[in-house]
Amino acid sequence: MGKHSDNAAEAVLDPGRLASIVEAVSGVVEMEAGIESWRRTIDDRFFHRNNDKRAQPGLIIDKEQHFVTVEVALESTARIVKVVDDIQKAVKEALQDALPADASDYTVLVRVQSIH
């Protein structure tokens, strides 16, 4: 069961798919990587050479800690609290599709890197 769940999670939690889901939220300009996601991406991909796709610029999926970090740029006219809430809901829905039993255990942190 764990193996199947991990495969399903990777399919739905693919960073490219999650980035598309996040960028579709009204008020989001784009994913905008911060220092932490760049550090993890470089560490995971280049130093460990394990091609870990859970850490991408602008998005970190930590399955062990049940934590997702999303880093974004928002429109200057957007209501920030509403957009952050909408991003969290969209990511939680993607988690629910992938991990119905574990989705409620996940925390989604949204970091607003800039406002355009």
Backbone as numpy.savetxt, mean C-alpha at the origin, in Angstrom:
# Nx Ny Nz CAx CAy CAz Cx Cy Cz
-3.26 -24.48 3.47 -4.08 -23.29 3.47 -3.22 -22.04 3.47
-2.17 -21.99 4.30 -1.31 -20.82 4.35 -0.68 -20.51 3.01
-0.26 -21.56 2.30 0.37 -21.36 1.00 -0.63 -20.75 0.02
-1.86 -21.27 0.01 -2.88 -20.75 -0.89 -3.21 -19.29 -0.54
-3.35 -19.01 0.74 -3.65 -17.64 1.17 -2.55 -16.69 0.77
-1.28 -17.11 0.91 -0.18 -16.25 0.51 -0.23 -15.95 -0.98
-0.51 -16.96 -1.81 -0.61 -16.75 -3.25 -1.75 -15.81 -3.59
-2.89 -15.98 -2.95 -4.03 -15.09 -3.20 -3.70 -13.68 -2.76
-3.02 -13.55 -1.63 -2.65 -12.22 -1.14 -1.72 -11.54 -2.11
-0.73 -12.27 -2.62 0.22 -11.67 -3.55 -0.48 -11.20 -4.82
-1.50 -11.94 -5.28 -2.22 -11.57 -6.51 -2.97 -10.26 -6.30
-3.71 -10.14 -5.21 -4.51 -8.95 -4.97 -3.66 -7.83 -4.39
-2.66 -8.17 -3.60 -1.85 -7.15 -2.95 -0.63 -6.77 -3.78
-0.63 -7.12 -5.03 0.44 -6.70 -5.92 0.55 -5.19 -5.84
1.76 -4.67 -5.61 1.93 -3.23 -5.45 1.41 -2.41 -6.63
1.57 -2.92 -7.84 1.05 -2.19 -9.00 -0.46 -2.07 -8.95
-1.12 -3.16 -8.57 -2.59 -3.14 -8.46 -3.02 -2.22 -7.32
-2.35 -2.33 -6.19 -2.72 -1.45 -5.07 -2.46 0.02 -5.41
-1.37 0.31 -6.11 -1.10 1.69 -6.52 -2.22 2.20 -7.42
-2.70 1.36 -8.32 -3.80 1.75 -9.20 -5.07 2.02 -8.40
-5.33 1.18 -7.41 -6.50 1.37 -6.56 -6.38 2.69 -5.81
-5.21 2.95 -5.23 -5.00 4.19 -4.47 -5.10 5.40 -5.39
-4.45 5.34 -6.55 -4.46 6.49 -7.46 -5.84 6.77 -8.05
-6.74 5.80 -7.98 -8.11 6.00 -8.47 -8.98 6.75 -7.45
-8.50 6.89 -6.23 -9.25 7.61 -5.20 -9.26 9.09 -5.54
-10.43 9.68 -5.50 -10.57 11.10 -5.80 -9.73 11.94 -4.83
-8.93 12.85 -5.39 -8.07 13.70 -4.58 -6.62 13.27 -4.56
-6.34 12.04 -5.01 -4.97 11.54 -5.06 -4.35 11.95 -6.39
-3.18 12.58 -6.34 -2.45 12.94 -7.55 -1.65 11.74 -8.03
-0.87 11.14 -7.12 -0.03 10.00 -7.47 0.56 9.39 -6.21
1.14 8.21 -6.38 1.94 7.62 -5.31 3.22 8.46 -5.26
3.67 8.78 -4.06 4.89 9.58 -3.92 5.75 8.97 -2.81
6.80 8.33 -3.22 7.64 7.58 -2.28 8.32 8.48 -1.27
8.39 7.98 -0.05 9.14 8.63 1.01 10.41 7.85 1.28
11.15 8.30 2.25 12.43 7.69 2.57 12.28 6.22 2.98
11.28 5.92 3.79 11.12 4.55 4.29 10.86 3.55 3.17
9.95 3.87 2.26 9.67 2.91 1.19 10.84 2.79 0.22
11.56 3.89 -0.02 12.76 3.79 -0.86 13.82 2.93 -0.18
14.02 3.12 1.12 15.01 2.34 1.86 14.66 0.85 1.81
13.42 0.53 2.07 13.01 -0.88 2.05 13.12 -1.48 0.66
12.76 -0.72 -0.34 12.83 -1.22 -1.71 14.28 -1.52 -2.08
15.16 -0.58 -1.79 16.58 -0.78 -2.11 17.13 -1.96 -1.32
16.83 -2.01 -0.03 17.31 -3.10 0.82 16.81 -4.45 0.32
15.52 -4.56 0.08 14.93 -5.84 -0.32 15.35 -6.28 -1.71
15.40 -5.36 -2.63 15.64 -5.75 -4.01 17.11 -5.85 -4.38
17.92 -4.94 -3.86 19.30 -4.90 -4.31 20.27 -5.59 -3.35
20.12 -5.35 -2.07 21.06 -5.93 -1.12 20.75 -7.40 -0.84
19.48 -7.71 -0.68 19.11 -9.10 -0.42 18.84 -9.87 -1.71
18.67 -9.14 -2.79 18.44 -9.74 -4.11 17.34 -10.79 -4.10
16.30 -10.53 -3.31 15.20 -11.49 -3.25 13.99 -11.04 -4.05
14.11 -9.91 -4.73 13.02 -9.40 -5.56 11.71 -9.33 -4.79
11.78 -8.91 -3.54 10.60 -8.81 -2.69 9.70 -7.71 -3.21
8.52 -8.09 -3.66 7.62 -7.13 -4.27 6.66 -6.49 -3.26
6.82 -6.81 -1.98 5.98 -6.17 -0.98 6.43 -4.76 -0.66
7.68 -4.43 -0.95 8.19 -3.09 -0.70 8.47 -2.42 -2.04
7.72 -1.40 -2.32 7.84 -0.63 -3.56 7.88 0.84 -3.19
8.48 1.67 -4.02 8.43 3.11 -3.74 6.98 3.57 -3.60
6.65 4.13 -2.45 5.31 4.63 -2.20 4.37 3.63 -1.56
4.80 2.39 -1.41 3.91 1.36 -0.87 4.72 0.28 -0.18
4.36 0.00 1.07 5.01 -1.08 1.82 3.92 -2.00 2.34
4.03 -3.27 2.01 3.10 -4.28 2.50 3.89 -5.19 3.44
3.58 -5.13 4.70 4.27 -5.96 5.69 3.29 -7.02 6.20
3.34 -8.20 5.59 2.40 -9.26 5.95 2.66 -9.80 7.35
3.90 -9.80 7.79 4.21 -10.32 9.12 3.62 -9.43 10.22
3.70 -8.13 10.02 3.19 -7.18 11.01 1.74 -6.76 10.74
1.16 -7.25 9.62 -0.20 -6.86 9.21 -0.31 -5.34 9.10
0.59 -4.77 8.31 0.69 -3.32 8.21 0.93 -2.93 6.75
0.17 -1.96 6.27 0.37 -1.42 4.92 0.60 0.08 5.05
1.68 0.56 4.44 1.97 1.99 4.41 1.82 2.48 2.98
1.04 3.55 2.81 0.80 4.15 1.50 1.30 5.58 1.55
2.14 5.97 0.59 2.69 7.33 0.54 2.19 8.00 -0.73
1.53 9.15 -0.56 0.85 9.79 -1.69 1.06 11.29 -1.74
0.79 11.83 -2.93 0.65 13.28 -3.13 -0.83 13.53 -3.36
-1.36 14.58 -2.75 -2.78 14.90 -2.88 -2.99 16.23 -3.60
-4.19 16.38 -4.16 -4.57 17.64 -4.79 -4.75 18.70 -3.71
-4.39 19.93 -4.03 -4.50 21.01 -3.04 -5.94 21.31 -2.67
-6.88 20.99 -3.55 -8.29 21.28 -3.28 -8.98 20.13 -2.54
-8.28 19.05 -2.32 -8.88 17.88 -1.69 -9.06 18.08 -0.19
-10.10 17.47 0.35 -10.28 17.43 1.80 -9.41 16.27 2.30
-8.31 16.62 2.91 -7.27 15.65 3.25 -7.79 14.49 4.10
-8.53 14.79 5.15 -9.01 13.74 6.03 -9.92 12.77 5.27
-10.77 13.29 4.40 -11.66 12.44 3.61 -10.87 11.57 2.64
-9.88 12.15 1.96 -9.09 11.38 1.01 -8.31 10.28 1.73
-7.72 10.60 2.85 -6.98 9.59 3.63 -7.92 8.46 4.04
-9.11 8.81 4.50 -10.11 7.81 4.88 -10.49 6.95 3.68
-10.70 7.58 2.52 -11.05 6.84 1.31 -9.93 5.89 0.88
-8.67 6.34 1.01 -7.53 5.48 0.68 -7.51 4.27 1.62
-7.68 4.52 2.91 -7.67 3.42 3.87 -8.77 2.41 3.56
-9.97 2.91 3.23 -11.08 2.01 2.91 -10.80 1.21 1.64
-10.23 1.85 0.63 -9.93 1.15 -0.63 -8.90 0.04 -0.42
-7.87 0.33 0.37 -6.85 -0.68 0.65 -7.44 -1.80 1.49
-8.26 -1.47 2.47 -8.91 -2.48 3.31 -9.79 -3.39 2.46
-10.50 -2.83 1.46 -11.33 -3.65 0.57 -10.46 -4.62 -0.22
-9.31 -4.16 -0.70 -8.39 -5.05 -1.42 -7.88 -6.15 -0.49
-7.60 -5.79 0.75 -7.17 -6.79 1.73 -8.28 -7.80 2.00
-9.51 -7.30 2.09 -10.66 -8.18 2.34 -10.81 -9.20 1.22
-10.59 -8.77 -0.01 -10.66 -9.69 -1.15 -9.58 -10.77 -1.06
-8.39 -10.38 -0.62 -7.26 -11.31 -0.58 -7.23 -12.17 0.68
-7.54 -11.54 1.80 -7.39 -12.20 3.09 -8.64 -12.02 3.94
-9.76 -12.62 3.56 -11.00 -12.37 4.29 -10.89 -12.60 5.79
-10.12 -13.59 6.20 -10.00 -13.90 7.63 -9.07 -12.94 8.36
-8.10 -12.35 7.65 -7.07 -11.54 8.30 -7.19 -10.04 8.03
-8.04 -9.63 7.11 -8.08 -8.22 6.69 -8.32 -7.27 7.85
-9.17 -7.64 8.78 -9.46 -6.73 9.89 -8.26 -6.55 10.82
-7.28 -7.45 10.74 -6.07 -7.34 11.56 -5.08 -6.33 11.00
-5.25 -5.92 9.74 -4.30 -5.02 9.09 -4.55 -3.57 9.48
-3.46 -2.84 9.63 -3.50 -1.39 9.82 -3.01 -0.76 8.53
-3.71 0.27 8.08 -3.31 0.99 6.86 -2.92 2.40 7.26
-1.64 2.72 7.09 -1.11 4.05 7.39 -0.95 4.80 6.08
-1.53 6.00 6.01 -1.39 6.84 4.82 -0.51 8.02 5.19
0.58 8.18 4.46 1.47 9.33 4.65 1.27 10.27 3.47
0.86 11.49 3.77 0.72 12.50 2.73 2.08 13.16 2.58
2.75 12.89 1.47 4.10 13.39 1.23 4.09 14.83 0.74
3.08 15.17 -0.06 2.99 16.54 -0.56 1.57 16.83 -1.02
1.32 18.12 -1.18 0.02 18.59 -1.68 0.30 19.47 -2.87
-0.31 19.13 -4.00 -0.07 19.86 -5.25 -1.23 20.80 -5.55
